[in-house]
Amino acid sequence: MAIKRIGILTGGGDVPGLNSVIKGVVYRGSEHDIEVVGIRRGWEGLTHVDLEDFASTQRYILPLNRENTRTIDRTGGTFLHSSRTNPSKMKSVPEFLNAADYPKRQITKSGSTFEAYDLSKKVLKTLEDLRLDYLVCIGGDDTLSYAAHLHELGFKVIAIPKTMDNDVRNTEYCIGFSTAITRATDAIQRQRTTIGSHERIGIFRVFGRDAGHTALYTAYVTSIRCCIPEFRFNVDKLVDLLLRDKSLNPSNYSLVVLSEGAEWDGYEVKHYGEADAYGHRKKANVGEDLSEYIKSKVKEETVVSDLTYDLRSGEPDFIDKMVATTFGNMAIDAIHQGKSGLMTAISGGKYAMVSIPDPKLGPRAVEIETMYNADRMRPNYANKVGLPIFLVQA
C-alpha cells in the first residue's frame, strides 16, 4: 500500500532540535508525495481532539507543508507544542466522550493511588479518522513507551529519541543532549568569575531524575566533581574533596554539578506537587540541601545555581541540528521502506534503525564501572580508545 498520510507529534519536555526533526520529516516526505499532519500537544492531541468540532480540530490538528515549516528549524522548542499525556493512564476522560466506553483500573504510583482510564481506543479511532498510515513519535522514555504500546496494538509507528538526559535505551545519543551540555558548560564557565571572586563553593543542579549523563558529561568537559543518581555518595567525603579543591585553587573556589536525582547516604531527594501522567512528581532542589549541609558542617559559603530549564531553551547547537535533521530523514526512509516499530538511533557511533526500547527496562543508566570514578566523584577519563564518539555502546 502506498503511504499517503503520516502524523507527527512531540511529547514530554521540549529540547532544542525538535523543529529540525519536524522540518526534515515534512521536506523529505514531500519528495515522496507524503502528506504530513502535525498532532499538537503530544498524545493529548489524539485523546482530546473532537474532529466534529472545528475549534477542537484547529487546536490539535495542523497540516504541515514546506511553507509553514520553512523557518521553524531556526528556533528551539517544538512548533507542535507538547504535553505530558499518557493515553493508557488518563485520570479523566474529555467531556465529549463517554467515560463508560473506556476501561479503567486502579494505579498506585509515588505513594498515591488513583483511578485511570485507557483511551487507546480513542487514539486508534482518531488515527483512523485522520486517515493516517503512520505516526512519527518524538520523545523520551515516557513518550516512546506509549509509542511501543501503539505499535503492539497494530498501528505503524516510527520513533525518534529526544531528551537532554540522554537516557533512552538502544541509542548512544538523543536529540537535545549536546545543546544541554554546551549550555551547562557555558553557564559554569561564566560563573567561575563570580564564585572565584567571593571564594565560595559553586553548586550546579541539572536535570537527571534517574540517570546522570547530563551531570557526568558536563563534569567531563569542565573538569569538576559530579554526583549522579546511580551512585549514592558519602556527603562528608564530597565536602572534603571540595575543600581540598578549594585550597589548591589559586582563586580559592571549587565546583560540583549534581543531577536532580543525586542522593547521599542518609538523604533522599524530596518531592512535591501532583504526579504527572507517568507518575513523576517534581523534585526539590538537591543543590540547596547540599548547600545547607556544607554551611552547617564546615561554615563555608556557597553559590547554588539551578541550570535545569535553561539547558533546554533556545536554539540547538550544530550536533543537535545535524542529528535531528538526519533522524527526521531516516524516519521517512523507514516509512518509505514499510518498516514499523523502529526507532532512529546512533549505535556504535553510526546511524541505525533499532527496536523501540522495552518500557519495562526503564531509562539507560550511567555505567559506573567504566564512566564514573566513584572514589574521586569525577568522570572516568581512562581507556577510551575504540569507543564511539559519545563514549558508550548502545
N, C-alpha and C positions, 0 to 999 in steps of 0.2 A: 504494500500500500504506500502510495506517495505521501510523504509528510507535508501537510499544508499549513497547519497552525500549531504553534507551541506557546506555552505560557512561561513566564519567568517571574520569580519572586526573591526577595531578600528577607531573611528572618533574623531575629536576635539583635544584638548590638551592631551598630554601624562601624565600619572601618574604612580607611582610605583605600580606594581601588575598586569598590563595588560598581561605580559608574562605568569604569573601564570594561568590566565584565559585560554589563548590560549593553554597552555600545558594541562590543565585539560580537555578541550574540546577534544583535539586530543587523549589523552591517554584513556579517558573514551569512546570516540567514537569508538576507535579501538576494545574495548571489545564487541561492538555491530555490528562489521563489517561495520562501517560507514566511508566513505572517507571524509576527511576534506580538503577543498580548501581555502587557505588564499587569501583574497582580499586585495591587498596592497594599501596604501594611502586612506583608508576610502571609502567614497562614490565616490570619484574620480575614484577609480578602476573600478566601474561599469558604470560610464558615459564616461570615456575616453579610455577604453581598446578597441582595434581593434583586435578581435580574428583571423582575417585573416592575421594579421601582426605579425611575430614571435617576433620581438623586443618589440612590444607593449604588447604582451601576457606575455613575460618574465618579463617585468617591473611591470605588475599589477596582475598577477596570479601566485600563489605559492602553489603547492600541499604540504600539511603538513603530517608528519608522526612522529612516535615515535623517529626516528633517528634525524631528523632536528629540533625537538623541545626539545630534551633531556635536554639541559642545559640552555634554554632560561629564565627559572624562576630564574636564579641566578643573573640577572641584571634587571635594571629598564627600562623605556621607553617602546616602543612597537616594537616587532620583525617585525610586519607587516607595520610599519610606519603609518602616519596619515596625514590628511589634513582637512581644514575647507571648505567642499564642501556641498552644498545643491542642490541636483538634481532637485528640483522643482523651483529653483530660480537661474539659471545659466546666467551670464552676456554674455557669448558667448558659441558657440557650437564647439566641436572639429572639426578640419579641414576635417577629413574623413567622417563626417556626413553632411547631407543636412539640413541647418537651417530651410528651409521651411517645413520640416516634423514635426516640433515641435511647440506646441502652445507657444505664448509669451504674456506678459502683462506688464503694467506699474506698478512699485512698488516704493513707497516712504518710505524711512527709514532714520532715523538720519538726516533729513533735506535735503536729496538728492533724486532725482527721477532717476530711471534707467529702462531700458527695460530688462526683464528677461525671459528666456526660461525654459519650464518644460520638462526635459529629462527623466521623469518617464517611458515613452515608451521604451527608450533605456535601462534603468535599467532592466526592465522586460525581454526585449529581451536577454540581456547579461546573466541574471539568467537562462533563458531557454536554451540558447546555451551552458552554462556550465553544464547543466543537474543537477541543484541543486534542492533539495526538500525543503530545509530550509535555512534560513540565521540567524546567530547569530550576533547581533549588539551590540558592546560595546561602550558606550559613555555617555555623559551628556545630558542635556535638548535638545540641538540643534540636536545632532546626533539621539537621540531617537525620536525626533519629526518626522523625516522622516521615522524612523522605523515604527512608528504608521501609517503613511500615506501608507507605503508599505503594511502593514497588511490590511488596508482598501481596497487596490487595489486587494487583494486576494492572495498575496504571504505569505507563512508561515514564521513567524518571532518570534524569542525569543530574548529579550533584556536583557542586563546586565548593571547596572548603575555604572558609574565611574565619579568622579570629586572631586578634593580636596576641592571644595566649599561645598560639601555635601548637595546640594540644589535640588536634584531630588525628585519629589513628590512620594508618595506611598511607600517610604522606609526610614528607620531611618539611613541608612548607605550606603555610596557609596565608591567604591574602590578608594584609594588614600588619603582619609581623615586622617586616623590615622598617616600615614607617614608624611603628611604635618604638622600636629600638633607637632609630635615628632621633626621634623626638625626646626620648628619655635621656639619651646621651647629651643632646644639646642643652636640655634643662639642667642636668647635673654639672656640665662644664661651666655653664653661666653662673650657677650658684656657688661654685668654688670660691669666687672672689668675695662674696658676702660672708660665707661660712668661715673662710680663712681670715677675713678682716676682723671678725669677732671671736676667732679662736674657739669655735664650737664643734660639736659633733653633728654632722648632717645626716638626717634620716629621710629616705625617699621611699614612698609606697607606690607600687604599681599593681595593675591587675594580675590575677593569677589565683583563682579560687582553689583549684585542685592541683594545678601544675605550675612549676616555677620557671618555665622557659623565658618569659619576659624579663624577670629579675636576673636570671642567670646570664643571659646574653648581654644585658645591659652592663652587668658587672664585668663580663668578659672583655668588653671593649673600653670600659672606663677604668679598669684595674682597681676595683673597690670590693669590699666584702658584700656578701649577699646571703639572704635567708629565704628558703623556699619551703613550700608545703610538704614536700617529700621527705624532709629531714627535720625532726623535732630537736631543736638545739638546746644547749646549755647557755642560759642567758648571761650568767656570770662570766663564762668563758668568752662570749661575744664582747661583753663590756671590756674585759681585759685586752682583747685584741684591738678594739677601737682606741683604748687609752694608749696602747703601745704604738699604734699607727700615728696617733696624735703627737706623741712625744718625739717620734722620729721624723716628723714632717717639719721642715723649716718654718712653715707658716702656722704650725701648731693647730691643725684641724684633722678630722678624719670623717669618712663617709661610709654609709651602708645602705643598700637597697633591699627592701622587703617585698615579697609577694603578699597580696592582701590576705592569703590563707596561711601565711607562715605562723608557726606556733613554737613556743619553747616549753621545756619541762615544767609542768605545773600551771601552764597558761593555755587557755583556749580562746580563739577569736570570738568576740561577741557578735550576735546577730540582732537585727531589728527590722521592723516592718513586716508586711504580709508576704508570704511566699508567692513567687511568680508561677506561671503555668507549668514550669518544670520543677517546682519545689524548692527553688533557690530564694533565700532571704538575703538582704543586703548585709555586708559585713562591716562592723565598726572598724575604725582606723587603728590597725595594729601598730602603726608608727607612733601614734600618740601614746599608746600604752607603753611602748618601749621607751619613749622619751621620759615618761613619768618615772619609770623604773630607774633609768640612768640618773635622773636628777636626785631621786631619793637615796640611791645606793652610793654614788660617788660624787654627788654635788657638782656635776658638770652641766653646763648649759647646752641646749640642743636647738637645732632648726629642723622642723618637720615639714616636708613638702609632699602633698598628695598629688601625684602626677597622673592618676588614673585616666580621667576622661579627656585630658589634654592630649594624650597619646593617640586617641582615635579620631581626633578632629583635624580638619584641614585636608589639603590635597595630598595624594600619595607620592612617595619618592619613586625613583626610577625602577627599583626592583619590583615594587608592588604594581606599578603601571604595566611593566613588562609581563609579569606573571599573570596578572588579572586579564590582560588582553589575550594572552596565549590560552589561558583556561577557557575564556569565552569562545574562542575559535575552536578549541578542542571539543567543547560541548556540541557545537554544530556538526563537527566531523563525525562524532559518535552517533548523533541523531541521524545524520545522512546515511550512516552505515547500518542503521536499525538496531543499535545497541541500547540496552536499558539496565538500570540497577547499578550503574557505574559512577565513579567519582573521578574528576580530574585530579592529578596529583603530581608530586615530584618524588621519584623513588630512585635511589642510587645516584642522585644528582641529575636524573633525566626526567623529562616529562613523560607521564604514563597515565593510562586509564586503569583504575583499580576498583575493587568492590567497595560499595558504601560500607563504612565500618559497622560492626555489630554494636548496637546501642548498649547492650548488656556489659560490654567491656569497659565502658566509661572513657574518660579522656586519656590521652597519651601522656605519661609521666616522664619527668627527667630521669635519665639513667644515672643514678647516684654513683655507681661504681666507675663509670667512665667519664662523666661530665662534671662531677662536683667533688671538691676536696672538703669533706666534712670536718676534718680536723682544723683546717685554716678558714673555713667558711668562705671559700672562694671558688670560682670555676677551676676546673682541672685543665691546664694548658698542655699537658703532655700527650704524646702518642696520637697525633692527628694525621699522620701520613696515611694516605689511602682512603680517608673518609670523604664523603661528598661535601660540597661547599658549606652546608648548614650543619655539619659535624655529627649527624646522626643517620642511621639507616632505617628507612621506613619498614 
